Amino acid sequence: MAANSPSPSNVSTPIDFDSIKNLTDTEARAVDQLIINELSSDVVLINQMGHYIVGNGGKRLRPMLLLLAAKALGGVSDNHLILAAVIEFIHTATLLHDDVVDESDLRRGKESANAVWGNAASVLVGDYLYSSAFEMMVRTGNMRVMEILSKTTTAIAEGEVLQLLNCNNPETTEAKYLEVIARKTAILFSAATRLGAVLANTDADIEENLARYGQHLGIAFQLIDDALDYKANQEDLGKNLGDDLAEGKPTLPLIYAIQNGTPSEAEIIIAAIQNGDREAFNAVYDIVQRTQAITYTEQRADEEAQKAIDALACLPESEYKQALTLLAKFSVQRNY
């Protein structure tokens, strides 16, 4: 980042997310209708759960990224709409599986699907969404699309397993933590922007730069998510504060606080991670604040957001390129 360039989180004007969203409003409504159509099943529980999950709020950020990338490169085709729905299905399936693994009972401020219908139903409907996503992507008739999305879903699964291996392990390093979020979260952001370019038949340089944009944006987004677990209020966050600690997840704020706290402070965090101890949240919170672990995490997110913005240099100037830039800034400014 240039020395005299403001970091993405320190821009003077708050980012208006709705104004960015409005740029793809028409296409997003078409994607939502496609999602509703694809959720139609003669198995009643699939219909009930599918509509509950998809209608349960959310920013629809990943489909929006695909649509903005497409519009920045000339326009949105029917296949772009199909793949935007596919991306949302894959994302939703991962949320269903995540909530079962994490034993979460809140998602976006409402009861999670597993809290309403149970773990077995959540896993199976998540599998249904994955299967539906692959059925839809085949309709594009594009082998490159199928290659990208098959590699993406494999990477997401690997990231989930790596995160499971890191749970309750206070010796997890920053590098290992970043490897998890690169696979588990950022890869789907990257696939969304890459697919926008692939269907626009751009050259390899633009495709790779847009994929890089999505990857760095996804990492920045997850870093801020992990910081918010120690700074947001529960109503804004839409999940229980301290969930990450209760699940024994060694996120970057905790990794940094262990490294920069006193030996006794490090022991408190280590024990909390090992035991998944939500009761230790207040003590851990105080240590995280004292060591400036949130500031460090936000600085790392800023660096990733700036890398995302830099990757957009390959695009011609347009309101859609500007929107992608603003999304990178929003990712590190947000409080939810």
DRENDO-1510 file (C-alpha; in Angstrom, 1 decimal, always signed):
<recs>
REC; n; res; u; v; w
REC; 1; MET; +0.0; +0.0; +0.0 .
REC; 2; ALA; +1.4; +3.4; -0.9 .
REC; 3; ALA; +2.5; +5.4; +2.1 .
REC; 4; ASN; +0.2; +8.3; +1.4 .
REC; 5; SER; -2.7; +6.2; +0.3 .
REC; 6; PRO; -5.5; +5.8; +2.8 .
REC; 7; SER; -6.3; +2.3; +3.9 .
REC; 8; PRO; -9.6; +0.9; +2.6 .
REC; 9; SER; -11.1; +1.0; +6.1 .
REC; 10; ASN; -10.1; +4.6; +6.7 .
REC; 11; VAL; -11.8; +6.2; +3.7 .
REC; 12; SER; -13.7; +9.3; +4.9 .
REC; 13; THR; -17.2; +8.4; +3.6 .
REC; 14; PRO; -19.0; +5.3; +4.8 .
REC; 15; ILE; -19.8; +2.9; +1.9 .
REC; 16; ASP; -23.4; +2.7; +0.9 .
REC; 17; PHE; -23.9; -1.0; +0.3 .
REC; 18; ASP; -27.4; -0.6; -1.0 .
REC; 19; SER; -26.2; +1.7; -3.8 .
REC; 20; ILE; -23.8; -0.9; -4.9 .
REC; 21; LYS; -26.5; -3.6; -4.7 .
REC; 22; ASN; -28.8; -1.5; -6.9 .
REC; 23; LEU; -26.4; -1.8; -9.8 .
REC; 24; THR; -27.4; -5.4; -10.2 .
REC; 25; ASP; -30.9; -5.2; -8.9 .
REC; 26; THR; -32.7; -6.4; -12.0 .
REC; 27; GLU; -30.3; -9.3; -12.5 .
REC; 28; ALA; -30.4; -10.2; -8.8 .
REC; 29; ARG; -34.2; -10.4; -8.9 .
REC; 30; ALA; -33.9; -12.8; -11.9 .
REC; 31; VAL; -31.4; -14.9; -9.9 .
REC; 32; ASP; -33.7; -15.0; -6.9 .
REC; 33; GLN; -36.5; -16.2; -9.1 .
REC; 34; LEU; -34.3; -18.9; -10.5 .
REC; 35; ILE; -33.3; -20.0; -7.0 .
REC; 36; ILE; -37.0; -20.2; -6.0 .
REC; 37; ASN; -37.7; -22.3; -9.2 .
REC; 38; GLU; -34.8; -24.6; -8.5 .
REC; 39; LEU; -35.9; -25.2; -4.9 .
REC; 40; SER; -39.2; -26.7; -6.1 .
REC; 41; SER; -39.2; -30.3; -5.0 .
REC; 42; ASP; -41.9; -32.9; -4.3 .
REC; 43; VAL; -40.1; -33.5; -1.0 .
REC; 44; VAL; -41.8; -31.1; +1.3 .
REC; 45; LEU; -39.0; -30.7; +3.8 .
REC; 46; ILE; -36.6; -29.6; +1.0 .
REC; 47; ASN; -39.0; -26.9; +0.0 .
REC; 48; GLN; -39.5; -25.8; +3.6 .
REC; 49; MET; -35.9; -25.7; +4.5 .
REC; 50; GLY; -34.7; -24.3; +1.2 .
REC; 51; HIS; -37.0; -21.3; +1.3 .
REC; 52; TYR; -36.3; -20.7; +5.0 .
REC; 53; ILE; -32.5; -20.6; +4.4 .
REC; 54; VAL; -32.5; -18.6; +1.1 .
REC; 55; GLY; -35.1; -16.2; +2.4 .
REC; 56; ASN; -33.3; -15.7; +5.7 .
REC; 57; GLY; -31.5; -12.4; +4.9 .
REC; 58; GLY; -27.9; -12.3; +3.8 .
REC; 59; LYS; -26.2; -9.8; +1.5 .
REC; 60; ARG; -26.1; -12.1; -1.6 .
REC; 61; LEU; -22.5; -10.9; -1.9 .
REC; 62; ARG; -21.1; -13.7; -4.0 .
REC; 63; PRO; -23.7; -13.7; -6.7 .
REC; 64; MET; -23.4; -9.9; -6.8 .
REC; 65; LEU; -19.7; -10.2; -7.4 .
REC; 66; LEU; -20.3; -12.5; -10.4 .
REC; 67; LEU; -22.8; -10.1; -11.8 .
REC; 68; LEU; -20.7; -7.0; -11.3 .
REC; 69; ALA; -17.7; -8.7; -12.9 .
REC; 70; ALA; -19.9; -9.6; -15.8 .
REC; 71; LYS; -21.2; -6.1; -16.2 .
REC; 72; ALA; -17.8; -4.6; -15.9 .
REC; 73; LEU; -16.8; -6.8; -18.9 .
REC; 74; GLY; -19.8; -6.1; -21.2 .
REC; 75; GLY; -23.0; -7.6; -19.8 .
REC; 76; VAL; -24.9; -10.4; -18.2 .
REC; 77; SER; -26.0; -13.5; -20.1 .
REC; 78; ASP; -28.5; -16.2; -19.1 .
REC; 79; ASN; -25.5; -18.4; -18.1 .
REC; 80; HIS; -24.2; -15.7; -15.8 .
REC; 81; LEU; -27.6; -15.8; -14.0 .
REC; 82; ILE; -27.5; -19.5; -13.7 .
REC; 83; LEU; -24.0; -19.4; -12.2 .
REC; 84; ALA; -24.9; -16.7; -9.8 .
REC; 85; ALA; -27.6; -19.0; -8.5 .
REC; 86; VAL; -25.2; -21.9; -8.4 .
REC; 87; ILE; -22.7; -19.8; -6.4 .
REC; 88; GLU; -25.5; -19.0; -3.9 .
REC; 89; PHE; -26.6; -22.6; -3.6 .
REC; 90; ILE; -23.0; -23.7; -2.9 .
REC; 91; HIS; -22.6; -21.0; -0.3 .
REC; 92; THR; -25.9; -21.9; +1.3 .
REC; 93; ALA; -24.9; -25.6; +1.4 .
REC; 94; THR; -21.7; -24.7; +3.2 .
REC; 95; LEU; -23.6; -22.7; +5.8 .
REC; 96; LEU; -25.9; -25.6; +6.5 .
REC; 97; HIS; -22.9; -27.9; +7.0 .
REC; 98; ASP; -21.0; -25.3; +9.0 .
REC; 99; ASP; -23.8; -24.8; +11.5 .
REC; 100; VAL; -24.0; -28.6; +12.1 .
REC; 101; VAL; -20.3; -28.9; +12.6 .
REC; 102; ASP; -20.2; -25.8; +14.8 .
REC; 103; GLU; -23.4; -26.7; +16.6 .
REC; 104; SER; -24.6; -23.2; +15.9 .
REC; 105; ASP; -28.2; -22.2; +16.8 .
REC; 106; LEU; -28.2; -18.7; +15.2 .
REC; 107; ARG; -27.7; -17.7; +11.6 .
REC; 108; ARG; -28.2; -14.1; +10.5 .
REC; 109; GLY; -30.0; -13.3; +13.7 .
REC; 110; LYS; -32.5; -16.1; +13.4 .
REC; 111; GLU; -32.6; -19.8; +14.4 .
REC; 112; SER; -30.3; -21.8; +12.2 .
REC; 113; ALA; -31.8; -24.6; +10.1 .
REC; 114; ASN; -30.3; -27.3; +12.3 .
REC; 115; ALA; -31.8; -25.7; +15.3 .
REC; 116; VAL; -35.3; -25.8; +13.7 .
REC; 117; TRP; -35.2; -29.1; +11.8 .
REC; 118; GLY; -32.2; -31.0; +13.3 .
REC; 119; ASN; -28.7; -31.9; +12.2 .
REC; 120; ALA; -29.6; -34.8; +9.9 .
REC; 121; ALA; -32.1; -32.8; +7.9 .
REC; 122; SER; -29.6; -29.9; +7.6 .
REC; 123; VAL; -26.8; -32.1; +6.3 .
REC; 124; LEU; -29.1; -33.8; +3.8 .
REC; 125; VAL; -30.6; -30.6; +2.4 .
REC; 126; GLY; -27.1; -29.2; +2.2 .
REC; 127; ASP; -26.2; -32.2; +0.0 .
REC; 128; TYR; -29.3; -31.5; -2.1 .
REC; 129; LEU; -28.2; -27.9; -2.7 .
REC; 130; TYR; -24.8; -29.1; -3.7 .
REC; 131; SER; -26.3; -31.6; -6.1 .
REC; 132; SER; -28.7; -29.0; -7.5 .
REC; 133; ALA; -25.8; -26.6; -8.1 .
REC; 134; PHE; -24.0; -29.2; -10.2 .
REC; 135; GLU; -27.1; -30.0; -12.1 .
REC; 136; MET; -27.6; -26.3; -12.9 .
REC; 137; MET; -24.0; -25.7; -13.9 .
REC; 138; VAL; -24.1; -28.6; -16.5 .
REC; 139; ARG; -26.8; -26.5; -18.3 .
REC; 140; THR; -24.1; -24.0; -19.3 .
REC; 141; GLY; -22.4; -26.6; -21.4 .
REC; 142; ASN; -19.1; -25.1; -20.5 .
REC; 143; MET; -16.4; -27.5; -19.3 .
REC; 144; ARG; -14.2; -24.7; -18.0 .
REC; 145; VAL; -17.1; -23.6; -15.7 .
REC; 146; MET; -17.5; -27.2; -14.4 .
REC; 147; GLU; -13.7; -27.5; -13.9 .
REC; 148; ILE; -13.6; -24.2; -11.9 .
REC; 149; LEU; -16.6; -25.1; -9.7 .
REC; 150; SER; -15.5; -28.7; -9.1 .
REC; 151; LYS; -12.1; -27.5; -7.9 .
REC; 152; THR; -13.8; -24.8; -5.8 .
REC; 153; THR; -16.1; -27.2; -3.9 .
REC; 154; THR; -13.1; -29.6; -3.4 .
REC; 155; ALA; -11.1; -26.7; -1.9 .
REC; 156; ILE; -14.0; -25.7; +0.3 .
REC; 157; ALA; -14.3; -29.2; +1.7 .
REC; 158; GLU; -10.5; -29.3; +2.3 .
REC; 159; GLY; -10.8; -26.0; +4.2 .
REC; 160; GLU; -13.5; -27.4; +6.4 .
REC; 161; VAL; -11.4; -30.4; +7.3 .
REC; 162; LEU; -8.4; -28.2; +8.0 .
REC; 163; GLN; -10.5; -26.0; +10.2 .
REC; 164; LEU; -11.7; -29.0; +12.1 .
REC; 165; LEU; -8.1; -30.2; +12.6 .
REC; 166; ASN; -7.2; -26.7; +13.9 .
REC; 167; CYS; -10.1; -26.6; +16.4 .
REC; 168; ASN; -9.0; -26.6; +20.0 .
REC; 169; ASN; -5.4; -26.3; +18.9 .
REC; 170; PRO; -3.8; -23.1; +20.3 .
REC; 171; GLU; -0.6; -23.8; +18.4 .
REC; 172; THR; -2.2; -23.0; +15.1 .
REC; 173; THR; -0.1; -20.4; +13.3 .
REC; 174; GLU; -1.2; -17.3; +11.4 .
REC; 175; ALA; -0.1; -19.1; +8.2 .
REC; 176; LYS; -2.2; -22.2; +8.9 .
REC; 177; TYR; -5.2; -20.0; +9.8 .
REC; 178; LEU; -4.8; -18.1; +6.5 .
REC; 179; GLU; -4.6; -21.3; +4.6 .
REC; 180; VAL; -8.0; -22.4; +6.1 .
REC; 181; ILE; -9.8; -19.2; +5.2 .
REC; 182; ALA; -8.2; -19.1; +1.7 .
REC; 183; ARG; -9.8; -22.5; +1.0 .
REC; 184; LYS; -12.9; -22.4; +3.1 .
REC; 185; THR; -14.1; -18.8; +2.4 .
REC; 186; ALA; -12.1; -16.9; -0.2 .
REC; 187; ILE; -12.1; -19.6; -2.9 .
REC; 188; LEU; -15.9; -19.1; -3.5 .
REC; 189; PHE; -15.4; -15.3; -3.9 .
REC; 190; SER; -12.6; -16.0; -6.3 .
REC; 191; ALA; -14.8; -18.5; -8.3 .
REC; 192; ALA; -17.6; -15.9; -8.5 .
REC; 193; THR; -15.4; -13.2; -10.1 .
REC; 194; ARG; -13.5; -15.6; -12.2 .
REC; 195; LEU; -16.7; -17.1; -13.7 .
REC; 196; GLY; -17.9; -13.6; -14.6 .
REC; 197; ALA; -14.8; -13.3; -16.7 .
REC; 198; VAL; -14.9; -16.8; -18.1 .
REC; 199; LEU; -18.4; -16.4; -19.5 .
REC; 200; ALA; -17.4; -13.0; -21.0 .
REC; 201; ASN; -14.6; -14.7; -22.9 .
REC; 202; THR; -11.9; -12.4; -21.7 .
REC; 203; ASP; -8.2; -13.0; -22.0 .
REC; 204; ALA; -6.3; -15.0; -19.3 .
REC; 205; ASP; -4.8; -12.0; -17.7 .
REC; 206; ILE; -8.2; -10.4; -16.9 .
REC; 207; GLU; -9.6; -13.7; -15.7 .
REC; 208; GLU; -6.6; -14.2; -13.3 .
REC; 209; ASN; -6.8; -10.7; -12.0 .
REC; 210; LEU; -10.5; -10.9; -11.3 .
REC; 211; ALA; -9.9; -14.3; -9.6 .
REC; 212; ARG; -7.2; -12.6; -7.5 .
REC; 213; TYR; -9.6; -9.8; -6.7 .
REC; 214; GLY; -12.1; -12.3; -5.3 .
REC; 215; GLN; -9.5; -14.2; -3.4 .
REC; 216; HIS; -8.1; -11.2; -1.6 .
REC; 217; LEU; -11.6; -9.8; -1.0 .
REC; 218; GLY; -12.7; -13.1; +0.5 .
REC; 219; ILE; -9.7; -13.2; +2.9 .
REC; 220; ALA; -10.4; -9.6; +3.9 .
REC; 221; PHE; -14.1; -10.4; +4.5 .
REC; 222; GLN; -13.3; -13.4; +6.7 .
REC; 223; LEU; -10.6; -11.5; +8.7 .
REC; 224; ILE; -13.2; -8.8; +9.6 .
REC; 225; ASP; -15.8; -11.5; +10.4 .
REC; 226; ASP; -13.3; -12.9; +12.9 .
REC; 227; ALA; -12.6; -9.5; +14.4 .
REC; 228; LEU; -16.3; -8.8; +14.7 .
REC; 229; ASP; -16.6; -11.7; +17.1 .
REC; 230; TYR; -14.7; -9.5; +19.6 .
REC; 231; LYS; -16.1; -6.1; +18.8 .
REC; 232; ALA; -19.6; -6.2; +17.3 .
REC; 233; ASN; -22.8; -6.3; +19.2 .
REC; 234; GLN; -24.8; -9.5; +18.9 .
REC; 235; GLU; -27.8; -7.8; +17.2 .
REC; 236; ASP; -25.6; -6.5; +14.4 .
REC; 237; LEU; -23.5; -9.7; +14.1 .
REC; 238; GLY; -26.5; -12.0; +13.8 .
REC; 239; LYS; -24.8; -14.8; +15.8 .
REC; 240; ASN; -23.8; -15.3; +19.4 .
REC; 241; LEU; -20.8; -13.3; +20.5 .
REC; 242; GLY; -18.0; -15.7; +21.5 .
REC; 243; ASP; -19.2; -18.4; +19.1 .
REC; 244; ASP; -15.7; -18.8; +17.7 .
REC; 245; LEU; -14.2; -19.2; +21.1 .
REC; 246; ALA; -16.9; -21.6; +22.2 .
REC; 247; GLU; -16.1; -23.7; +19.1 .
REC; 248; GLY; -12.4; -23.7; +20.0 .
REC; 249; LYS; -11.5; -21.8; +16.8 .
REC; 250; PRO; -8.0; -20.2; +16.9 .
REC; 251; THR; -8.8; -17.1; +14.8 .
REC; 252; LEU; -6.3; -14.4; +14.0 .
REC; 253; PRO; -7.2; -12.1; +17.0 .
REC; 254; LEU; -6.6; -15.0; +19.4 .
REC; 255; ILE; -3.4; -16.1; +17.6 .
REC; 256; TYR; -2.0; -12.6; +17.8 .
REC; 257; ALA; -3.1; -12.1; +21.4 .
REC; 258; ILE; -1.3; -15.4; +22.5 .
REC; 259; GLN; +1.9; -14.2; +20.8 .
REC; 260; ASN; +1.7; -10.6; +22.2 .
REC; 261; GLY; +0.2; -11.1; +25.6 .
REC; 262; THR; +2.0; -11.9; +28.9 .
REC; 263; PRO; +2.6; -15.6; +29.7 .
REC; 264; SER; -0.4; -15.6; +32.0 .
REC; 265; GLU; -2.6; -14.0; +29.4 .
REC; 266; ALA; -1.5; -16.5; +26.8 .
REC; 267; GLU; -2.3; -19.3; +29.2 .
REC; 268; ILE; -5.9; -18.0; +29.6 .
REC; 269; ILE; -6.5; -17.9; +25.9 .
REC; 270; ILE; -4.8; -21.3; +25.3 .
REC; 271; ALA; -7.0; -22.9; +27.9 .
REC; 272; ALA; -10.1; -21.3; +26.4 .
REC; 273; ILE; -9.3; -22.6; +22.9 .
REC; 274; GLN; -8.4; -26.1; +24.2 .
REC; 275; ASN; -11.7; -26.3; +26.1 .
REC; 276; GLY; -14.0; -24.3; +23.9 .
REC; 277; ASP; -14.8; -22.2; +26.9 .
REC; 278; ARG; -17.4; -19.5; +26.3 .
REC; 279; GLU; -17.3; -18.6; +30.0 .
REC; 280; ALA; -13.8; -17.3; +29.4 .
REC; 281; PHE; -15.0; -14.8; +26.8 .
REC; 282; ASN; -14.9; -11.7; +28.9 .
REC; 283; ALA; -11.3; -12.4; +30.1 .
REC; 284; VAL; -10.2; -13.3; +26.6 .
REC; 285; TYR; -12.0; -10.2; +25.2 .
REC; 286; ASP; -10.0; -8.0; +27.6 .
REC; 287; ILE; -6.7; -9.6; +26.5 .
REC; 288; VAL; -7.6; -9.2; +22.9 .
REC; 289; GLN; -8.3; -5.5; +23.4 .
REC; 290; ARG; -5.1; -4.9; +25.5 .
REC; 291; THR; -2.8; -6.6; +22.9 .
REC; 292; GLN; -4.5; -4.6; +20.1 .
REC; 293; ALA; -5.2; -7.9; +18.3 .
REC; 294; ILE; -8.3; -6.4; +16.7 .
REC; 295; THR; -6.2; -3.6; +15.3 .
REC; 296; TYR; -3.7; -6.0; +13.9 .
REC; 297; THR; -6.4; -8.2; +12.3 .
REC; 298; GLU; -8.0; -5.1; +10.7 .
REC; 299; GLN; -4.7; -4.0; +9.4 .
REC; 300; ARG; -4.2; -7.4; +7.7 .
REC; 301; ALA; -7.7; -7.1; +6.3 .
REC; 302; ASP; -6.8; -3.7; +4.9 .
REC; 303; GLU; -3.8; -5.2; +3.2 .
REC; 304; GLU; -5.9; -7.8; +1.5 .
REC; 305; ALA; -8.6; -5.3; +0.5 .
REC; 306; GLN; -6.0; -3.1; -1.1 .
REC; 307; LYS; -4.6; -6.1; -3.0 .
REC; 308; ALA; -8.1; -6.8; -4.3 .
REC; 309; ILE; -8.4; -3.2; -5.4 .
REC; 310; ASP; -5.0; -3.3; -7.1 .
REC; 311; ALA; -6.1; -6.4; -9.1 .
REC; 312; LEU; -8.9; -4.3; -10.7 .
REC; 313; ALA; -6.4; -2.2; -12.7 .
REC; 314; CYS; -6.9; -4.6; -15.6 .
REC; 315; LEU; -10.6; -3.4; -16.0 .
REC; 316; PRO; -11.8; -0.5; -18.1 .
REC; 317; GLU; -13.2; +2.4; -16.1 .
REC; 318; SER; -16.9; +2.0; -15.4 .
REC; 319; GLU; -19.5; +2.3; -12.5 .
REC; 320; TYR; -19.2; -1.5; -12.1 .
REC; 321; LYS; -15.4; -1.4; -11.6 .
REC; 322; GLN; -16.0; +1.4; -9.1 .
REC; 323; ALA; -18.6; -0.8; -7.4 .
REC; 324; LEU; -16.1; -3.6; -7.1 .
REC; 325; THR; -13.6; -1.2; -5.6 .
REC; 326; LEU; -16.2; +0.1; -3.1 .
REC; 327; LEU; -17.1; -3.5; -2.1 .
REC; 328; ALA; -13.5; -4.1; -1.2 .
REC; 329; LYS; -13.6; -1.0; +1.0 .
REC; 330; PHE; -17.0; -2.0; +2.5 .
REC; 331; SER; -15.6; -5.5; +3.4 .
REC; 332; VAL; -13.3; -3.8; +5.9 .
REC; 333; GLN; -15.6; -1.0; +7.1 .
REC; 334; ARG; -18.6; -3.0; +8.0 .
REC; 335; ASN; -19.9; -3.9; +11.4 .
REC; 336; TYR; -22.0; -6.9; +10.5 .
</recs>
